[in-house]
């Protein structure tokens, strides 16, 4: 069930970006925010990497776009392209799926350095559903502002 809900949220983000040019995907919401659909895709690539690869899988690797762990860097998509952002995001989603599918149970834990605590795969998946749902709400408004498209 968790996998299904998470994949639904992932697909929703991709659907919100369908049919748009790079320029439209880079369009920012409103000053001073730099939020854009492409920025959301880049941000979610970072989030997938952190929670599944770094926290659950214990991989020691840098983030995709930010050196200091500041997810806000990913939001700046002013020079980003669809292929660059979506290729990175899809690669991180595939890594995350493999980690989740190979786990013996949802009770597997990883270490979350920010909170200095162990967290279960179950908690990570719930967090990811929440993270996507929140950002898909942002994506709804961004897409509507670009071309008036609303809904799922």
Backbone as JSON Lines, residues from 0, in Angstrom:
{"i":0,"aa":"X","n":[0.82,-1.18,0.0],"ca":[0.0,0.0,0.0],"c":[0.88,1.26,0.0]}
{"i":1,"aa":"X","n":[1.93,1.26,0.83],"ca":[2.82,2.42,0.87],"c":[3.48,2.64,-0.49]}
{"i":2,"aa":"X","n":[3.94,1.56,-1.1],"ca":[4.58,1.66,-2.4],"c":[3.59,2.23,-3.42]}
{"i":3,"aa":"X","n":[2.36,1.76,-3.38],"ca":[1.35,2.25,-4.32],"c":[1.07,3.73,-4.15]}
{"i":4,"aa":"X","n":[0.92,4.17,-2.91],"ca":[0.66,5.59,-2.67],"c":[1.87,6.45,-3.06]}
{"i":5,"aa":"X","n":[3.06,5.98,-2.76],"ca":[4.26,6.73,-3.12],"c":[4.41,6.82,-4.63]}
{"i":6,"aa":"X","n":[4.19,5.71,-5.33],"ca":[4.29,5.75,-6.79],"c":[3.21,6.63,-7.4]}
{"i":7,"aa":"X","n":[2.03,6.67,-6.8],"ca":[0.98,7.57,-7.28],"c":[1.44,9.02,-7.15]}
{"i":8,"aa":"X","n":[2.04,9.36,-6.04],"ca":[2.51,10.74,-5.84],"c":[3.64,11.08,-6.81]}
{"i":9,"aa":"X","n":[4.53,10.12,-7.03],"ca":[5.61,10.34,-8.0],"c":[5.04,10.59,-9.39]}
{"i":10,"aa":"X","n":[4.08,9.76,-9.78],"ca":[3.45,9.91,-11.1],"c":[2.7,11.23,-11.22]}
{"i":11,"aa":"X","n":[2.13,11.69,-10.13],"ca":[1.41,12.96,-10.16],"c":[2.36,14.12,-10.46]}
{"i":12,"aa":"X","n":[3.53,14.11,-9.84],"ca":[4.5,15.17,-10.11],"c":[4.89,15.15,-11.59]}
{"i":13,"aa":"X","n":[5.16,13.98,-12.14],"ca":[5.52,13.88,-13.55],"c":[4.39,14.36,-14.44]}
{"i":14,"aa":"X","n":[3.16,14.01,-14.1],"ca":[2.0,14.4,-14.88],"c":[1.81,15.92,-14.88]}
{"i":15,"aa":"X","n":[2.1,16.56,-13.75],"ca":[1.97,18.02,-13.66],"c":[2.94,18.72,-14.6]}
{"i":16,"aa":"X","n":[4.0,18.03,-15.01],"ca":[5.01,18.63,-15.88],"c":[4.84,18.24,-17.35]}
{"i":17,"aa":"X","n":[3.94,17.31,-17.62],"ca":[3.75,16.82,-19.0],"c":[3.37,17.94,-19.96]}
{"i":18,"aa":"X","n":[3.98,17.9,-21.13],"ca":[3.6,18.79,-22.21],"c":[4.12,20.21,-22.11]}
{"i":19,"aa":"X","n":[4.98,20.48,-21.15],"ca":[5.5,21.84,-20.97],"c":[6.93,21.95,-21.51]}
{"i":20,"aa":"X","n":[7.26,23.11,-22.0],"ca":[8.62,23.38,-22.48],"c":[9.55,23.61,-21.29]}
{"i":21,"aa":"X","n":[10.84,23.6,-21.55],"ca":[11.81,23.91,-20.49],"c":[11.53,25.28,-19.89]}
{"i":22,"aa":"X","n":[11.23,26.24,-20.76],"ca":[10.95,27.6,-20.28],"c":[9.74,27.61,-19.35]}
{"i":23,"aa":"X","n":[8.69,26.89,-19.71],"ca":[7.5,26.84,-18.86],"c":[7.8,26.12,-17.54]}
{"i":24,"aa":"X","n":[8.59,25.06,-17.62],"ca":[8.95,24.32,-16.42],"c":[9.81,25.14,-15.47]}
{"i":25,"aa":"X","n":[10.56,26.1,-16.01],"ca":[11.4,26.97,-15.19],"c":[10.65,28.18,-14.64]}
{"i":26,"aa":"X","n":[9.42,28.42,-15.11],"ca":[8.68,29.62,-14.7],"c":[8.47,29.61,-13.19]}
{"i":27,"aa":"X","n":[8.86,30.7,-12.57],"ca":[8.78,30.81,-11.1],"c":[7.42,31.29,-10.66]}
{"i":28,"aa":"X","n":[7.07,30.9,-9.43],"ca":[5.73,31.17,-8.92],"c":[5.49,32.66,-8.72]}
{"i":29,"aa":"X","n":[6.15,33.25,-7.76],"ca":[6.0,34.67,-7.49],"c":[7.14,35.12,-6.6]}
{"i":30,"aa":"X","n":[7.67,36.31,-6.84],"ca":[8.79,36.8,-6.02],"c":[8.38,36.9,-4.55]}
{"i":31,"aa":"X","n":[9.26,36.61,-3.65],"ca":[10.67,36.31,-3.85],"c":[10.95,34.83,-4.07]}
{"i":32,"aa":"X","n":[9.92,34.01,-4.15],"ca":[10.11,32.57,-4.31],"c":[10.75,32.25,-5.66]}
{"i":33,"aa":"X","n":[11.64,31.28,-5.67],"ca":[12.23,30.78,-6.91],"c":[11.6,29.45,-7.31]}
{"i":34,"aa":"X","n":[10.52,29.08,-6.65],"ca":[9.86,27.8,-6.88],"c":[9.35,27.68,-8.31]}
{"i":35,"aa":"X","n":[9.65,26.55,-8.94],"ca":[9.17,26.24,-10.29],"c":[8.93,24.73,-10.36]}
{"i":36,"aa":"X","n":[8.24,24.3,-11.39],"ca":[8.02,22.86,-11.55],"c":[9.35,22.12,-11.71]}
{"i":37,"aa":"X","n":[10.24,22.67,-12.49],"ca":[11.55,22.02,-12.67],"c":[12.33,22.02,-11.35]}
{"i":38,"aa":"X","n":[12.19,23.08,-10.58],"ca":[12.82,23.12,-9.27],"c":[12.26,22.05,-8.34]}
{"i":39,"aa":"X","n":[10.96,21.8,-8.43],"ca":[10.36,20.74,-7.61],"c":[10.9,19.38,-8.0]}
{"i":40,"aa":"X","n":[11.05,19.13,-9.29],"ca":[11.6,17.85,-9.75],"c":[13.03,17.69,-9.23]}
{"i":41,"aa":"X","n":[13.82,18.74,-9.34],"ca":[15.21,18.68,-8.84],"c":[15.23,18.45,-7.33]}
{"i":42,"aa":"X","n":[14.36,19.15,-6.63],"ca":[14.28,19.0,-5.17],"c":[13.92,17.56,-4.8]}
{"i":43,"aa":"X","n":[12.96,16.99,-5.51],"ca":[12.55,15.62,-5.16],"c":[13.63,14.59,-5.5]}
{"i":44,"aa":"X","n":[14.47,14.89,-6.48],"ca":[15.61,14.0,-6.73],"c":[16.53,14.01,-5.51]}
{"i":45,"aa":"X","n":[16.76,15.18,-4.95],"ca":[17.6,15.3,-3.75],"c":[16.95,14.56,-2.57]}
{"i":46,"aa":"X","n":[15.66,14.74,-2.39],"ca":[14.96,14.13,-1.27],"c":[14.98,12.61,-1.38]}
{"i":47,"aa":"X","n":[14.73,12.08,-2.58],"ca":[14.8,10.62,-2.8],"c":[16.19,10.12,-2.43]}
{"i":48,"aa":"X","n":[17.22,10.83,-2.89],"ca":[18.6,10.41,-2.63],"c":[18.9,10.39,-1.14]}
{"i":49,"aa":"X","n":[18.52,11.44,-0.45],"ca":[18.83,11.53,0.98],"c":[18.14,10.42,1.76]}
{"i":50,"aa":"X","n":[16.84,10.3,1.6],"ca":[16.1,9.37,2.45],"c":[16.38,7.9,2.15]}
{"i":51,"aa":"X","n":[16.44,7.55,0.88],"ca":[16.63,6.14,0.56],"c":[18.11,5.74,0.51]}
{"i":52,"aa":"X","n":[18.91,6.5,-0.18],"ca":[20.3,6.09,-0.37],"c":[21.18,6.44,0.83]}
{"i":53,"aa":"X","n":[21.04,7.66,1.34],"ca":[21.91,8.07,2.44],"c":[21.42,7.55,3.78]}
{"i":54,"aa":"X","n":[20.14,7.72,4.06],"ca":[19.62,7.34,5.38],"c":[19.4,5.83,5.46]}
{"i":55,"aa":"X","n":[18.55,5.26,4.61],"ca":[18.23,3.83,4.73],"c":[19.38,2.95,4.27]}
{"i":56,"aa":"X","n":[20.01,3.28,3.15],"ca":[21.07,2.41,2.61],"c":[22.45,2.73,3.16]}
{"i":57,"aa":"X","n":[22.59,3.85,3.87],"ca":[23.87,4.21,4.48],"c":[24.95,4.59,3.48]}
{"i":58,"aa":"X","n":[24.57,5.02,2.28],"ca":[25.56,5.4,1.28],"c":[26.14,6.77,1.61]}
{"i":59,"aa":"X","n":[27.45,6.87,1.47],"ca":[28.14,8.14,1.71],"c":[28.34,8.82,0.36]}
{"i":60,"aa":"X","n":[27.36,9.62,-0.04],"ca":[27.45,10.29,-1.31],"c":[26.89,11.7,-1.19]}
{"i":61,"aa":"X","n":[27.36,12.56,-2.07],"ca":[26.91,13.95,-2.04],"c":[25.52,14.05,-2.63]}
{"i":62,"aa":"X","n":[24.95,15.23,-2.51],"ca":[23.67,15.48,-3.13],"c":[23.89,15.75,-4.62]}
{"i":63,"aa":"X","n":[22.83,15.81,-5.36],"ca":[22.93,15.98,-6.81],"c":[23.36,17.4,-7.16]}
{"i":64,"aa":"X","n":[22.72,18.4,-6.57],"ca":[22.99,19.79,-6.94],"c":[23.6,20.62,-5.82]}
{"i":65,"aa":"X","n":[23.39,20.27,-4.6],"ca":[23.88,21.12,-3.52],"c":[25.04,20.45,-2.81]}
{"i":66,"aa":"X","n":[26.02,21.25,-2.48],"ca":[27.21,20.72,-1.81],"c":[27.07,20.73,-0.3]}
{"i":67,"aa":"X","n":[26.26,21.64,0.21],"ca":[26.19,21.8,1.66],"c":[24.94,21.18,2.29]}
{"i":68,"aa":"X","n":[24.18,20.44,1.51],"ca":[22.98,19.81,2.04],"c":[21.78,20.72,2.07]}
{"i":69,"aa":"X","n":[21.87,21.88,1.45],"ca":[20.76,22.82,1.42],"c":[19.88,22.5,0.22]}
{"i":70,"aa":"X","n":[18.71,21.93,0.51],"ca":[17.8,21.55,-0.57],"c":[17.34,22.74,-1.39]}
{"i":71,"aa":"X","n":[17.43,23.95,-0.85],"ca":[16.98,25.13,-1.59],"c":[17.78,25.32,-2.88]}
{"i":72,"aa":"X","n":[19.02,24.85,-2.89],"ca":[19.84,24.96,-4.09],"c":[19.17,24.28,-5.27]}
{"i":73,"aa":"X","n":[18.53,23.16,-5.02],"ca":[17.86,22.42,-6.09],"c":[16.7,23.2,-6.67]}
{"i":74,"aa":"X","n":[16.06,24.05,-5.86],"ca":[14.93,24.82,-6.35],"c":[15.33,25.8,-7.45]}
{"i":75,"aa":"X","n":[16.58,26.24,-7.45],"ca":[17.02,27.2,-8.46],"c":[17.23,26.46,-9.78]}
{"i":76,"aa":"X","n":[16.2,26.48,-10.59],"ca":[16.24,25.77,-11.86],"c":[16.35,26.75,-13.02]}
{"i":77,"aa":"X","n":[16.9,27.92,-12.77],"ca":[16.92,28.98,-13.77],"c":[17.65,28.6,-15.06]}
{"i":78,"aa":"X","n":[18.6,27.67,-14.97],"ca":[19.31,27.22,-16.16],"c":[19.12,25.72,-16.41]}
{"i":79,"aa":"X","n":[18.22,25.1,-15.66],"ca":[18.01,23.66,-15.76],"c":[17.2,23.31,-17.02]}
{"i":80,"aa":"X","n":[17.33,22.06,-17.42],"ca":[16.55,21.55,-18.55],"c":[15.75,20.34,-18.1]}
{"i":81,"aa":"X","n":[14.7,20.05,-18.83],"ca":[13.88,18.86,-18.53],"c":[14.75,17.6,-18.48]}
{"i":82,"aa":"X","n":[15.56,17.32,-19.51],"ca":[16.34,16.08,-19.45],"c":[17.26,16.01,-18.22]}
{"i":83,"aa":"X","n":[17.93,17.09,-17.91],"ca":[18.85,17.1,-16.76],"c":[18.1,16.8,-15.47]}
{"i":84,"aa":"X","n":[16.99,17.47,-15.25],"ca":[16.24,17.3,-14.0],"c":[15.54,15.95,-13.95]}
{"i":85,"aa":"X","n":[14.85,15.59,-15.02],"ca":[14.08,14.35,-15.01],"c":[14.97,13.12,-15.03]}
{"i":86,"aa":"X","n":[16.1,13.17,-15.73],"ca":[17.02,12.02,-15.71],"c":[17.54,11.78,-14.29]}
{"i":87,"aa":"X","n":[17.92,12.84,-13.61],"ca":[18.41,12.7,-12.23],"c":[17.29,12.2,-11.32]}
{"i":88,"aa":"X","n":[16.1,12.76,-11.45],"ca":[14.98,12.35,-10.6],"c":[14.63,10.88,-10.84]}
{"i":89,"aa":"X","n":[14.5,10.5,-12.11],"ca":[14.15,9.1,-12.42],"c":[15.21,8.13,-11.9]}
{"i":90,"aa":"X","n":[16.48,8.51,-12.01],"ca":[17.55,7.65,-11.51],"c":[17.43,7.47,-9.99]}
{"i":91,"aa":"X","n":[17.13,8.54,-9.28],"ca":[16.98,8.44,-7.83],"c":[15.74,7.64,-7.45]}
{"i":92,"aa":"X","n":[14.67,7.79,-8.2],"ca":[13.46,7.0,-7.93],"c":[13.77,5.51,-8.13]}
{"i":93,"aa":"X","n":[14.5,5.18,-9.17],"ca":[14.85,3.77,-9.42],"c":[15.74,3.22,-8.3]}
{"i":94,"aa":"X","n":[16.72,4.0,-7.84],"ca":[17.53,3.58,-6.7],"c":[16.64,3.34,-5.48]}
{"i":95,"aa":"X","n":[15.75,4.27,-5.23],"ca":[14.87,4.16,-4.06],"c":[14.0,2.91,-4.15]}
{"i":96,"aa":"X","n":[13.45,2.64,-5.33],"ca":[12.61,1.44,-5.5],"c":[13.4,0.18,-5.23]}
{"i":97,"aa":"X","n":[14.63,0.12,-5.74],"ca":[15.44,-1.08,-5.5],"c":[15.73,-1.27,-4.02]}
{"i":98,"aa":"X","n":[16.06,-0.19,-3.34],"ca":[16.34,-0.27,-1.9],"c":[15.11,-0.75,-1.15]}
{"i":99,"aa":"X","n":[13.98,-0.15,-1.47],"ca":[12.73,-0.52,-0.78],"c":[12.33,-1.96,-1.09]}
{"i":100,"aa":"X","n":[12.43,-2.36,-2.34],"ca":[12.02,-3.71,-2.74],"c":[12.93,-4.8,-2.14]}
{"i":101,"aa":"X","n":[14.21,-4.49,-1.96],"ca":[15.16,-5.47,-1.44],"c":[15.17,-5.55,0.09]}
{"i":102,"aa":"X","n":[14.55,-4.59,0.73],"ca":[14.52,-4.59,2.2],"c":[13.71,-5.77,2.69]}
{"i":103,"aa":"X","n":[14.19,-6.48,3.72],"ca":[13.45,-7.63,4.23],"c":[12.12,-7.25,4.87]}
{"i":104,"aa":"X","n":[12.01,-6.01,5.35],"ca":[10.75,-5.55,5.93],"c":[10.77,-4.03,6.03]}
{"i":105,"aa":"X","n":[9.62,-3.48,6.34],"ca":[9.52,-2.04,6.54],"c":[10.11,-1.61,7.88]}
{"i":106,"aa":"X","n":[10.52,-2.57,8.69],"ca":[11.13,-2.27,9.97],"c":[12.64,-2.05,9.88]}
{"i":107,"aa":"X","n":[13.2,-2.22,8.68],"ca":[14.62,-1.93,8.48],"c":[14.85,-0.47,8.88]}
{"i":108,"aa":"X","n":[15.96,-0.22,9.54],"ca":[16.23,1.15,9.97],"c":[17.52,1.68,9.35]}
{"i":109,"aa":"X","n":[17.56,2.99,9.28],"ca":[18.74,3.72,8.85],"c":[18.94,4.86,9.82]}
{"i":110,"aa":"X","n":[20.09,5.48,9.73],"ca":[20.41,6.56,10.66],"c":[20.17,7.91,10.0]}
{"i":111,"aa":"X","n":[19.44,8.77,10.7],"ca":[19.13,10.12,10.24],"c":[19.99,11.08,11.03]}
{"i":112,"aa":"X","n":[21.11,11.52,10.46],"ca":[22.06,12.36,11.2],"c":[21.47,13.67,11.71]}
{"i":113,"aa":"X","n":[20.59,14.26,10.94],"ca":[20.02,15.56,11.35],"c":[19.32,15.48,12.7]}
{"i":114,"aa":"X","n":[18.63,14.37,12.94],"ca":[17.93,14.18,14.22],"c":[18.69,13.25,15.16]}
{"i":115,"aa":"X","n":[19.83,12.74,14.68],"ca":[20.63,11.81,15.48],"c":[19.77,10.65,15.98]}
{"i":116,"aa":"X","n":[19.04,10.04,15.04],"ca":[18.1,8.98,15.41],"c":[18.0,7.96,14.28]}
{"i":117,"aa":"X","n":[17.65,6.75,14.67],"ca":[17.33,5.72,13.68],"c":[15.89,5.92,13.22]}
{"i":118,"aa":"X","n":[15.67,5.67,11.93],"ca":[14.32,5.75,11.37],"c":[14.05,4.5,10.55]}
{"i":119,"aa":"X","n":[12.81,4.06,10.55],"ca":[12.45,2.86,9.81],"c":[12.14,3.2,8.35]}
{"i":120,"aa":"X","n":[12.24,2.2,7.5],"ca":[11.85,2.34,6.12],"c":[10.38,2.75,6.04]}
{"i":121,"aa":"X","n":[9.57,2.22,6.92],"ca":[8.15,2.59,6.98],"c":[7.99,4.1,7.18]}
{"i":122,"aa":"X","n":[8.73,4.66,8.12],"ca":[8.65,6.09,8.38],"c":[9.13,6.87,7.16]}
{"i":123,"aa":"X","n":[10.19,6.41,6.52],"ca":[10.71,7.09,5.34],"c":[9.67,7.1,4.23]}
{"i":124,"aa":"X","n":[9.03,5.98,3.99],"ca":[8.02,5.92,2.94],"c":[6.83,6.83,3.26]}
{"i":125,"aa":"X","n":[6.41,6.84,4.5],"ca":[5.33,7.76,4.89],"c":[5.75,9.21,4.72]}
{"i":126,"aa":"X","n":[6.99,9.5,5.11],"ca":[7.5,10.86,4.94],"c":[7.53,11.25,3.47]}
{"i":127,"aa":"X","n":[7.97,10.33,2.61],"ca":[8.05,10.63,1.19],"c":[6.67,10.87,0.59]}
{"i":128,"aa":"X","n":[5.68,10.11,1.0],"ca":[4.31,10.34,0.53],"c":[3.87,11.75,0.92]}
{"i":129,"aa":"X","n":[4.15,12.12,2.14],"ca":[3.8,13.46,2.62],"c":[4.56,14.52,1.84]}
{"i":130,"aa":"X","n":[5.84,14.31,1.63],"ca":[6.67,15.28,0.92],"c":[6.16,15.51,-0.5]}
{"i":131,"aa":"X","n":[5.88,14.4,-1.21],"ca":[5.34,14.54,-2.57],"c":[3.97,15.19,-2.55]}
{"i":132,"aa":"X","n":[3.1,14.79,-1.65],"ca":[1.75,15.34,-1.61],"c":[1.79,16.86,-1.41]}
{"i":133,"aa":"X","n":[2.64,17.29,-0.5],"ca":[2.77,18.73,-0.24],"c":[3.27,19.45,-1.49]}
{"i":134,"aa":"X","n":[4.3,18.92,-2.11],"ca":[4.86,19.58,-3.29],"c":[3.95,19.43,-4.51]}
{"i":135,"aa":"X","n":[3.16,18.37,-4.57],"ca":[2.2,18.26,-5.66],"c":[1.12,19.32,-5.54]}
{"i":136,"aa":"X","n":[0.83,19.74,-4.32],"ca":[-0.07,20.88,-4.15],"c":[0.54,22.14,-4.73]}
{"i":137,"aa":"X","n":[1.85,22.33,-4.5],"ca":[2.54,23.47,-5.11],"c":[2.5,23.33,-6.63]}
{"i":138,"aa":"X","n":[2.72,22.11,-7.12],"ca":[2.73,21.87,-8.56],"c":[1.37,22.18,-9.19]}
{"i":139,"aa":"X","n":[0.29,21.91,-8.45],"ca":[-1.05,22.25,-8.96],"c":[-1.14,23.73,-9.27]}
{"i":140,"aa":"X","n":[-0.72,24.56,-8.32],"ca":[-0.79,26.01,-8.51],"c":[0.16,26.48,-9.61]}
{"i":141,"aa":"X","n":[1.36,25.92,-9.62],"ca":[2.33,26.31,-10.65],"c":[1.79,26.0,-12.04]}
{"i":142,"aa":"X","n":[1.27,24.79,-12.23],"ca":[0.75,24.39,-13.55],"c":[-0.45,25.24,-13.95]}
{"i":143,"aa":"X","n":[-1.33,25.49,-13.02],"ca":[-2.49,26.33,-13.34],"c":[-2.04,27.72,-13.78]}
{"i":144,"aa":"X","n":[-1.01,28.25,-13.14],"ca":[-0.5,29.57,-13.51],"c":[0.18,29.59,-14.87]}
{"i":145,"aa":"X","n":[0.67,28.46,-15.33],"ca":[1.36,28.39,-16.61],"c":[0.35,28.32,-17.77]}
{"i":146,"aa":"X","n":[-0.59,27.36,-17.69],"ca":[-1.49,27.17,-18.83],"c":[-2.94,26.9,-18.44]}
{"i":147,"aa":"X","n":[-3.26,27.07,-17.16],"ca":[-4.65,26.88,-16.72],"c":[-5.04,25.44,-16.45]}
{"i":148,"aa":"X","n":[-4.13,24.49,-16.66],"ca":[-4.46,23.09,-16.41],"c":[-4.62,22.82,-14.93]}
{"i":149,"aa":"X","n":[-5.71,22.17,-14.56],"ca":[-5.97,21.82,-13.17],"c":[-6.39,20.36,-13.08]}
{"i":150,"aa":"X","n":[-6.29,19.8,-11.88],"ca":[-6.75,18.43,-11.64],"c":[-5.71,17.39,-11.93]}
{"i":151,"aa":"X","n":[-6.12,16.14,-11.76],"ca":[-5.21,14.99,-11.97],"c":[-5.26,14.5,-13.37]}
